[in-house]
Amino acid sequence: MEVRNRQAANWTLEAASWSAGKASRAVVSQLHEWGYPQADQAASDLTELLVRTAVADGGKRVSVHLADQNRQALIVSLSHQTGLTACDDTLLPELAALGAVSCGSDTAEDGRRVWAVLDL
């Protein structure tokens, strides 16, 4: 995955039960550094669900990628577990209910990506 022409940050974490909380705190902290203090709850909730989904894929690690553009944040979770199919039908509506204005999932050689876009 490549992100250009915008602020971006990423973190690699062990695929463990504590990873969702740690990733959530990192994303919210980074958004504050970029001048977006108002989306704490939605950013936290979306990040936690994205990371829990990646952890459930059963890999050894997950990565979280964050970028902003035009007062929107893109939050992506990557499971690094190959051979997976598309996510189940409940995930995308859950992300939308948590405040995602756009969301999706796909698989590639490096694992399943699940992402959400949040208005800031």
N, C-alpha and C positions, 0 to 999 in steps of 0.2 A: 504494500500500500504506500502510495506517495501523496503527500500534501504539499502544495506550493502556494506562494503568494498570500499567506495568512499566518497568523500566530499558531503555533502548534506545540504540543508536548506529548510525551508518551511514557509509559511505565510498564515494566515487565514484572510479574508477580508469580509466585508459586500458585498452582491451582489448589487452593485450600479454602476451608470454610471462612477464614478471616479475610480473604482477599477482597471480597466485595466491599466491606467496610473501609479497608485501607484505600482502595481505589476511589471510593466515594469521597473520602476526605481529601485526597490528592487533587481530584477534579475540582471540587468546590474551592480549595485553596488557590489553585491555578486561575480559576475564573475571577476570584477576588483580585489577584495580582494584575490581571488584565483589565480590571475596572468594572467587573460585573458582579456586584454583591447581591443582586435582587433575585436570583434564580436558585438559591441554595437548596430548597426542598425538592424541587423538580429535578435539578441536576443530580442531587444525591440519590433520589429514588430511581431515576433512570440508570445511573451508573451501577447501582447495586443490582438491579435486575439484569442488566447486560452482562455483568461479571459473573453473577450466579449462573446464568445460562452457559457461559463459556466454561466455568468450572465443572458443571454437570456433564460436559462432553467427555470428561475423563482423561484429559491430557495432563502433562506434568507442569505446564505453565500457561499463563494467560497474559495477554498484553492489552493495554488500554491506550487509546489514541484520542486526543482532544484537539480540536481546531476551532477557530472562530472566524466569522466573516459576516459583515452586514448585520451585526447584533443577533447572530445566531451561533450556537455551539453545535458542533458535530462531535458526538461521543461514539467511539467504536470499541467493541470488545472482540478479540481474536482468540480462539481456543487453542490454536496450534495442534489440533488433533485432526489427522487426515481421515478420509474415508467416510465422512458424515454426509447425511442428506439434509435437505432444508429443515428449518425449525418447525415445531408443531404449530397448529393453527391458532393457539391461544396467545402466543408471545406478542405478535404485532399489535393486537387489540389492547393487551396489557400496557405496552409501551405508549400507545396513543392515550390511554386513560391516565397515564402518569404525566402527560403534558407534551409528548413528542408531536411536533407538527408534521414530521415525516419520519419513517423508520423502515428498516428492511433487514434482510438476512441473505447471505449467499455463501457458497462454499468454493474453496480454491485449493491449490496445492498446499498452502500453508495453514489450512484449517477453515473453520466456520467463522465468518464475520457477522456480527450483529451490530446494528447501528441505529442511532436516533439523532434527530435534529431538534434542538430546543430553542425557542425564541428567548432572547435575553433582555 
